[in-house]
């Protein structure tokens, strides 16, 4: 029975992955055969990368469901049951630190940032996530409302932004987006569900969301503080290597050279989480052999899926994105970059592995009241708008603060008028939408365009991830506001319909009871 269910699950995940990746493949093919010709080498690498991404997404999403989700939930339940605040605080910080160091997206961003050594940036971001995961857990335990807490955090962020060097500003906001990627989101979201399961009040389900939202604030503040105290020698930007291959053997060799690196990277990424879970298993969880075997199989699927996914995006998609950006920005009318990026953004968010985890989690927690399809459309619209704005920045060199301050002001303002659960989901979705596809295709696209236009890579191209993380906050909450208004209208209409027969009666009519 388990094998049958697993086969059916893999079949469903395969179709989901194909539907997610196929649109962006079609867009790139359409561009390459029309207005933005690219070399056969880059095109073949891109198509090979697309195949690896589809297989990787299938295995990752299946593995996350049967391993990362139950691991996170059980650790959250066990930690909360200790009823020792000190234990909860220390373990939450360690968990945030471990899973952030494990996040592949952060490693991708660290390599793209020319001005800071990789390990310094990664450790700073990890400490930021650890501190704010503690804040998020304490918020859940003490039922602190999310909107006022987010307002306070972002007021501090934007005040600090005026004292941070320009080359750190966009990177700081980008780091908040990439931190919540395919490794972090399944575990943290399930961790929140596990903590909420201990509470019996009616707001517990609403409060199970919001951990990703607050965990995204920590890296922004951490990198801003790093920028104010760290004064590095700025290194030159190194664009991705454009592959040149002569035949299919060289194509396979190119991917074969990249594969061992990601095999090692993902092993290092997963190891701390596995060790943390094994320690919890020995001390408090005590799961039976069958449950451990199921989680173990899920971890293997997760591992293989992430290796294939990251190999595909880094070897196949990153050079294609950078080259396409250069080609499109070299047109007589480079403004065409804006609508092209918007179309790409609409579809590319569907290929983010963590988006599937969030959408399914939302549908389950809300008992279908917020469907996975509705979430997907809301995220696609938000990311489409954000990519258009990001490319306007690349073309004009406008400071990112001119977009982020009004955007977050609108998002935080709406949060006081929509149902609590929509606010938490919206701020979670912002972090989730900005995953590896954004970091390895859309960011290189912006960097390529910026190179062709002669702009400043660090100040003008970086910030794409931050923009992608911002707009879903508005679109998802607008969905919540529309749902709230619609529900009120329905209730009013129902009340009027029920009262109508009695209002229409003559004053002298006899009513039989």
C-alpha positions, 0 to 999 in steps of 0.5 A, a space after each residue: 500500500 505504501 509503495 502504491 501511494 508513493 508511486 501515485 504521489 510521485 506521479 502527481 509531483 511529476 505533473 506539478 513540476 512539468 506544469 511549473 517549469 514548462 511555461 518558462 522553458 517556452 518563454 525562453 525558447 520563444 525569445 531565443 528563436 525570435 528577438 533574443 538569439 542565443 548560442 546552441 551551447 547555452 540553449 542546450 545547457 538550458 534545456 538540460 537544466 530544465 530536465 534536471 529541474 523537473 526531476 529534482 522538483 518532483 523528488 524534492 516536493 515528495 521528500 519534503 512531504 514525507 520527511 521535512 514536514 513530520 520532522 518539523 512538526 514533531 520537534 515543535 510539539 516536543 520542544 513546546 511540551 517541555 514548558 521551559 522557556 529557556 529551553 525553547 529559546 536556546 533550541 529555537 536559536 540553534 535551529 534557526 542557525 543550523 537550517 540557515 547555514 544549510 540553506 542552498 539559496 544563501 550560498 548562491 547569493 553569497 557567491 554572487 555578492 562581490 564585496 563580502 567573504 562568503 562565510 562572513 555573510 552566511 554567519 551574519 544571516 544565520 545569526 539574524 534568523 536564529 534571533 528572529 526565530 526566537 522572536 517568532 516562537 515567543 510570539 506564538 507562545 504568548 499570542 502576540 498579534 503579528 501586524 504591530 510586531 511587523 510594523 515595529 520591525 520594519 520601522 527599525 529596518 527602514 531607519 537603519 537603511 539610511 545609515 547603511 552603505 549603498 553597496 550593502 542596502 540591496 544585498 541586505 534586503 535580498 538576503 531576507 528573501 533567499 534565506 527562506 528557501 527550499 531547505 528552510 521553509 518546509 521545516 520552519 512551517 511544520 515547526 510552527 504547526 507543531 508549536 500551534 498544535 499544543 495550543 487549544 485556543 481558536 487563534 492557534 491555526 492563524 498563529 501557526 503562520 508568521 514564522 517565515 515572515 519574522 525569520 526574513 526580517 532577521 537577515 535584513 537587520 544582520 546584513 545592515 549591521 554588518 555593513 555599518 561595522 564591516 568595511 571590505 575592499 570591494 571586489 569586481 563582479 564576476 559574471 557566470 561563465 558562458 558555456 561553449 560545448 561542441 557535442 553531447 559528450 561535452 554537454 554531459 561533461 559540463 553537468 558532470 563537473 558541476 554535479 559533485 559540487 552540489 552533492 557535497 553542498 547538499 550533504 553539508 546542508 542536510 547533515 546539521 538538520 539530520 543530527 538535530 533531529 536524531 538528537 531530538 529522537 534520542 532525547 524526547 521523540 522516540 519514534 518507532 522504526 516504521 516512522 523513522 524508515 519513512 522519514 529516512 526515505 523522504 530525506 533521500 528523496 529530498 537530498 537527490 531532488 535538491 542536488 538535481 535541482 541546484 545542478 540544473 539551475 546553476 549550470 543550465 539556467 544561470 548562464 542563460 538568464 545572464 546572457 538573455 539579460 544582456 541581449 534584451 538590454 542591448 535592444 534599441 528600446 531596452 524598455 521591452 525588458 520590463 514586460 518580458 520580465 513580468 511575463 517570466 515572473 508570473 510563471 517562474 514563481 510556480 517553479 519554486 520548490 518551497 511555493 508548493 510546500 506553502 500552498 499545500 500547507 495553507 490549503 490544509 490549515 484553512 480546510 480549503 478556504 484558501 485554495 492552493 490554486 488561489 495562492 498560486 495566482 496571487 503569488 504569480 501576480 505579485 511576482 510579475 509586478 515585482 519583476 517589472 519594478 525591478 527591471 525599471 530600477 535596472 534601467 533607471 538606477 533608482 534607489 531601491 528604497 523608493 520602491 520598498 518604503 511605499 510597498 511595505 507601508 501599504 502592506 503593513 497598513 492593509 494588515 490591520 484590516 484583513 483577517 489575521 491568517 491572511 497577514 501571516 500567510 502573505 508575509 510568509 509567502 513573500 519569503 517563500 516566493 524568492 527562492 532558488 529560481 529567483 536567485 539563479 535565473 532572475 537575478 542573473 537576468 538583471 545582472 546581465 541587463 545591468 552589465 549591457 547598460 553600463 550600470 552598477 551591478 551591486 546597487 542596481 541589479 541586486 534587489 530583485 529578490 527583495 522586490 519579489 519578496 515584497 509584492 506578494 505581501 500586498 496581493 495576498 492581503 488584497 485577496 484577504 480583503 476581497 474575501 472579507 468584503 465578499 463574506 460581509 455582503 453575502 451575510 447581509 444579503 442572506 439576512 435581507 432575504 430571510 427578513 423579506 417575506 415578513 417585511 412584505 406582509 400586509 399589516 393585517 395579515 395573520 401569521 400561522 405559527 
